[in-house]
Amino acid sequence: MNIAIDIGNSRIKIAQFKKKQLLNVFLCNKENIINELEKLPFKTGIISNAGNNKLAKKLLTSFPNLVLMSHKLNLPIAVKYKSADSLGHDRIANAVGAYITFPNRNNLVIDLGTCITYDFINKSNEYLGGSISPGFNLRMKALSSFTENLPKINFNIKSTPLIGTNTKESIESGVINGTINEITQNISDYEQLHPEINVIFTGGDTTFIKSIVSTKKNSIFADENLTLKGLNTVLIYNA
């Protein structure tokens, strides 16, 4: 059995695989992750770290059969990113996940988490790069943190009217509708460059976004476990 560990900015996901088959996905926190891993009978595993270098190092020390995701590992795609050393592990994994889902196709992966990342893989299976912007909750927190009078709102993602009738609704409208408009415009811009392109949503806010954006765009897919599948593919590739 293989495991894939995705240490994000706000949560940790662990997936169990039997070769290429995804068996189970569960969440854990940094306080109990070692205890959880000790319960799992895994042969080898891989870590993607976006949020906690200290924890990643601790896991690699505690479990010698774990490897750290890197662009320097053997990959089924070519990484053309100019600053590959600073490229997020999850972005590489997403690119590999897109490749195994739609090989030899133009793919745009949109990962909806603490940050929203856009990653493009062309039909020659080359990862070219993309962009990074704040996610829903990060935008909400920024408004209360960097202004004097805007309140902190316990934010639950939902569709919202364009015109907010109070301050809370106005903030929600700005964050939610602004983010949706950003995503749809980015998709349109990529479609202008590459008319034949697949769009793959992943990350914690996938279901909400796809339900809205898919009514406006075609060739849109969702896979909340794309990062984990990409990690497992890299692990197998380096066996």
Buried (B, 14 or more C-beta within 10 A) or exposed (E): BBBBBBBBEEBBBBBBBEEEEBEEBEEBEBEEBBEBBEEEEBEBBBBBBBBBEEBBEBBBEEBEEBBBBBBEBEBBBEBEBEEBEEBBBBBBBBBBBBBBBBEEBBBBBBBBBBBBBBBBBBBEBBBBBBEEBBBBBBBBBEBBEEEEEBEEBEBEBEEBEEEBEEEBBBBBBBBBBEBBEBBBEBBEEBBEEBEEBBBBBBBBBBEBBBEBBBEEBEBBBBBBBBBBBBBBBBBBEEE
